C-alpha cells in the first residue's frame, strides 16, 4: 500500500505527468478515490450541464470485459480502477431544473436562472448533431481534471484510445442507448515503472500568434 504523499501544485503535476502503461496491483484507498471523483466533477462544462457520465470499472470481471473491448490492452487489467468517460449529448432535454436549483443555492440570481431556462434549450437545439461534439468536449475536460488530480496525489494515469465504442457501451450498460457516446478511458493507479519525458516540439512548430503561420515569440 502506498503511503500518503504531499499533493503537488498544478504546474508541478502538469510537468511531471506521463502516460503510464504498467501499474502495480496496489488498491486506491476509498477516501482517495472519492477525492479523485470530487475533483473530476469540479470540471467546467458548457452551460454547467455536467453532461458527462462517468463509470468507475473496478471488479475483475468488468475490467476483463472492458479490456476485451479495448483490444486487450493490459493497463485496464492492471490498474485498480478505470474511469470510463461517456457523454450524454441530450441530457438537457430531460430538464435543467436541478442544475438551476443548485446554481441558485450557490449564488445565481433568479433572473439568471430564468435566462438559462430559455437560452439553454434554444442554443442546444441549434447545435443539431454537434450536441455530441460539445458533450464529448465536456467529458474530455473532466478527464483532464482527473489525470492532473491523480498526478498531484501520487497516482498515475493513461488516456486511452483504441477501443470499440459499441463494446465499451455494452460493458457499462449503455448498449441500447444511442445517445451515449464514449469519450475516453482512463486507467488510474500506482505506476509500476517510470517513463521519461519524450519532449515537445519547439513553439514554432505548432504555436502561433494571431494567425496560423505567424510563430509565437515569447
C-alpha positions in Angstrom: 0.0 0.0 0.0 1.3 3.4 -0.9 1.8 5.9 1.8 0.2 9.4 1.8 2.0 12.0 -0.3 2.0 15.7 -0.2 -0.1 16.9 -3.1 1.7 18.6 -6.0 0.6 22.0 -7.2 -0.9 22.3 -10.6 2.2 23.4 -12.5 4.2 20.6 -10.9 1.6 18.0 -11.7 1.4 19.1 -15.4 5.2 18.9 -15.7 5.6 15.5 -14.1 2.7 13.6 -15.6 3.3 10.9 -18.1 1.1 8.2 -19.7 1.7 5.1 -17.7 1.1 1.7 -19.3 2.1 -0.6 -16.4 0.5 -0.4 -13.0 1.1 -2.0 -9.6 -1.7 -4.1 -8.2 -2.0 -1.8 -5.1 -5.5 -0.6 -4.4 -6.5 3.0 -4.2 -7.9 3.9 -0.7 -11.6 4.6 -0.9 -11.2 8.1 0.5 -8.6 8.9 -2.1 -10.8 7.6 -4.9 -13.7 9.7 -3.6 -11.4 12.8 -3.7 -10.5 12.0 -7.3 -14.1 11.8 -8.2 -14.8 15.1 -6.4 -12.0 16.9 -8.2 -13.0 15.3 -11.6 -16.6 16.5 -11.5 -15.4 20.0 -10.4 -14.6 20.5 -14.1 -16.4 23.2 -16.1 -18.9 22.3 -18.8 -21.0 24.1 -21.3 -23.9 25.9 -19.5 -22.8 23.9 -16.5 -24.8 21.0 -17.9 -22.3 18.4 -16.5 -23.3 16.2 -19.4 -20.6 13.6 -18.7 -21.5 10.1 -17.4 -18.5 8.6 -15.6 -18.3 4.9 -14.8 -15.7 3.5 -12.4 -14.7 0.0 -13.5 -13.1 -1.9 -10.6 -14.3 -5.5 -10.4 -12.1 -8.2 -12.1 -15.0 -9.3 -14.3 -15.7 -5.8 -15.5 -12.0 -5.0 -16.0 -11.7 -8.1 -18.2 -14.7 -7.2 -20.3 -13.5 -3.6 -20.7 -10.0 -4.7 -21.6 -11.5 -7.0 -24.3 -13.5 -4.0 -25.7 -10.1 -2.2 -25.9 -8.2 -4.7 -27.9 -7.0 -6.5 -24.7 -4.8 -3.5 -23.5 -3.4 -4.7 -20.2 -3.4 -1.4 -18.3 -7.1 -1.8 -17.7 -6.5 -5.2 -16.1 -3.5 -4.0 -14.0 -4.9 -0.7 -12.8 -7.2 -0.9 -9.8 -9.8 1.3 -11.5 -10.5 2.6 -14.9 -12.7 5.7 -15.4 -14.9 5.4 -18.4 -15.9 8.9 -19.6 -19.1 8.8 -21.5 -21.1 11.8 -22.8 -24.8 12.3 -22.8 -25.4 14.9 -25.6 -29.1 15.3 -25.0 -29.2 15.2 -21.2 -30.5 18.8 -21.3 -33.8 17.6 -22.8 -34.5 15.8 -19.5 -34.7 19.2 -17.8 -32.2 21.5 -16.3 -34.1 22.5 -13.2 -31.7 20.5 -10.8 -28.8 22.5 -12.3 -30.6 25.8 -11.9 -31.7 25.0 -8.4 -28.1 24.1 -7.4 -26.8 27.2 -9.1 -29.3 29.4 -7.2 -28.4 27.8 -3.9 -24.8 28.8 -4.7 -25.4 32.4 -5.7 -27.1 32.5 -9.1 -29.9 35.1 -9.3 -33.5 34.2 -10.3 -33.1 36.4 -13.3 -30.0 34.5 -14.5 -31.8 31.2 -13.9 -34.8 32.4 -16.0 -32.4 33.4 -18.7 -30.9 29.9 -18.8 -34.3 28.3 -18.9 -34.8 29.8 -22.3 -31.3 30.1 -23.6 -30.0 26.6 -23.0 -32.7 24.7 -24.9 -32.6 27.3 -27.7 -28.9 27.1 -28.1 -28.6 23.3 -27.8 -31.4 22.8 -30.4 -29.4 24.9 -32.9 -26.4 22.6 -32.4 -28.0 19.7 -34.0 -25.5 16.8 -34.4 -22.9 18.9 -32.7 -24.6 18.2 -29.4 -22.4 15.0 -29.4 -19.2 17.0 -30.0 -20.0 19.5 -27.3 -20.7 16.8 -24.7 -17.6 14.8 -25.6 -15.6 18.0 -25.2 -17.1 18.4 -21.7 -16.2 14.8 -20.8 -12.6 15.4 -22.0 -12.3 18.5 -19.8 -13.4 16.4 -16.9 -10.9 13.6 -17.8 -8.1 16.2 -17.9 -9.1 17.2 -14.3 -8.9 13.6 -13.3 -5.4 13.0 -14.7 -3.9 16.1 -13.1 -5.6 15.5 -9.8 -4.4 11.9 -9.8 -0.8 13.0 -10.6 -0.9 15.6 -7.8 -2.0 12.9 -5.3 0.7 10.4 -6.2 -1.2 8.3 -8.7 -0.6 7.7 -12.4 -3.0 7.6 -15.4 -3.2 6.9 -19.1 -5.5 8.5 -21.6 -6.6 5.6 -23.8 -7.6 5.4 -27.4 -8.0 2.1 -29.1 -11.4 0.7 -28.1 -14.7 -0.3 -29.8 -17.4 2.2 -28.8 -20.3 -0.3 -29.0 -18.4 -2.8 -27.0 -17.5 -0.3 -24.3 -21.1 0.9 -24.1 -22.2 -2.7 -23.6 -19.8 -3.2 -20.7 -21.1 -0.1 -18.9 -24.7 -1.0 -19.5 -25.5 1.5 -22.3 -25.7 -0.8 -25.3 -29.3 0.3 -26.1 -28.7 4.0 -25.6 -27.9 5.6 -28.9 -27.4 8.9 -27.3 -24.5 7.9 -25.2 -21.0 8.5 -26.6 -17.7 7.2 -25.3 -15.1 10.0 -24.9 -12.1 8.3 -23.3 -10.9 5.6 -21.0 -8.5 6.4 -18.1 -6.9 3.7 -16.0 -5.7 5.1 -12.6 -3.3 3.5 -10.2 0.3 3.4 -8.9 2.9 3.3 -11.6 5.0 0.1 -11.9 7.6 1.8 -14.0 8.9 5.4 -14.6 8.5 6.9 -18.1 10.9 9.5 -19.5 9.6 12.8 -20.8 9.6 12.4 -24.6 9.8 16.2 -25.0 7.7 18.7 -27.0 8.4 20.3 -30.3 9.7 24.0 -30.3 6.9 26.5 -30.2 7.4 27.5 -33.9 6.1 24.1 -35.0 2.6 24.5 -33.6 2.1 27.6 -31.5 1.2 30.8 -33.4 0.4 34.5 -32.8 -2.9 35.8 -34.2 -2.9 33.6 -37.3 -1.5 30.2 -38.4 1.9 30.7 -39.9 3.0 33.5 -37.6 5.1 31.8 -34.9 4.5 32.7 -31.3 7.5 34.7 -30.0 7.9 34.5 -26.2 
